[in-house]
Amino acid sequence: MIARLTLAATALLTVAAAPVLAAEQPNRARSEVKIRNMADYLEAVADPGRGVYIRGYTGQWYYASVRGECPRLTRNANLRFNTSPGGDFDKDSSIRADGWRCMVDSVTESDAPPRPGRRG
């Protein structure tokens, strides 16, 4: 009986926490993609310490989240993109933020980045 109550309480807490987790990781629910022709990307907007919004040559926005900390990934950082061996930008790529190498954790399709000063 106690085991069932514990299981039910855990399930309820997990469901209640899902919107909070989704807000912290805006593009996690989307599937992994590769950005083709990364040399022709149009725009990049840093999400300080967390990742980068990238607008590809087609106009589609993507979000590249980084693994761990990337302290030099600031709103005004000088960004360079290092593609994977095939030339695509994906989870095997990296971002250089003011010379600091940040490994990419995932790349997903995204909405346009939020306006400065508006988070979430």
N, C-alpha and C positions, 0 to 999 in steps of 0.2 A: 504494500500500500504506500509506504513512504517513498519507495523507488518510483512509483507511478506519479506521485505528486511532484517529486524532484524533476522528473522528466518533463512533466507538463509545465512547471515553472520555468525551466530552462528554455523550452520551446517558446513560451510567451515572451520571455525577455529577449530572445533572439529576434522574434518578429518585431517587437517594439523598438529594438536598436537598429533595425535595418535602414530606416530613413536617415538616421544620424550618420551611419557608415556611408550611405550613398552620397550624402552631402559633403563628406570629407574627401571622397574619391569620386569626382563627378563623372568620370568616363569608364569606371571599372566594369560596368555591366555590359559594355560593348566588346565585340570580339577583336582579336589581334589583327592588324593589317600591316602592309608594307607600303611605304611611300615610294612610288616609282619616280624616276627622273628628279631625284632630290636636288640636283644641281640647278634645276629650274624653279625651285620653290619661290613663292611670291612674298611671303611675310612670316615673321616669327615673333611671338610675344611671350616673354618669360612669365612663368607662374613661380615667383621666388621660392627657391629651395625645394620645389616639388616637381616641376616639369616645364614643358614649353608647348604652347599652341603653335602649330605650323599650318600655314595655308599653302597647299600645293599648287602647282601650275594650272590645275583644272578649276581652282577656286574652292575646293573641298578643304575644310578645316580638319586637322588631326590634333591629338594630344599625346605627347611623348612624356611619360612619367619617368623619373629617374630612380635608380636604386639607392637607398640610403640617403645620406646627407650630401648636399651639394652647396656648400656655403657661399660660393661665388656666383651662384645662379640668382642674380638679382634682376630687378626690373630693367636696369640700364646696362646689364652685362654685355660684353662683346661676345657674340655666339658664333661658333663654327661647328658644323655637323660632319661627323666622320661616319660614312656609310659602312654597311657590312660588306664582305668581300664581293658579293654580286652587284654592288652598286645601289642597292635599295636601302632605305632607311627603315630599320625595324628594331626588334628587341635585342639584336646582336650589335647594334650601333652604339655610338657614344656622342656626347655633346661636350664641347670645350667652352666653358664659361670663364672668360678672362684668364685663359690658360689652364684652368682646373678641369681635369677630365672627369666627367660624370657619365656613368654607365646607364644606358636606357633599360628600364624595367619592362615597359610595354608601350606600344603605339596603337591607338584606337582612333576611329573616326570621332569627330567632336562637333559641337556647335562652336560658333565664334567665341573668342575669349570674352569674359565679362569686362565691362568698362572699368577703368581704374577707379578705385574707391568703392566699388560694389563687389562684394565677395559672395559666392554661393550661387 
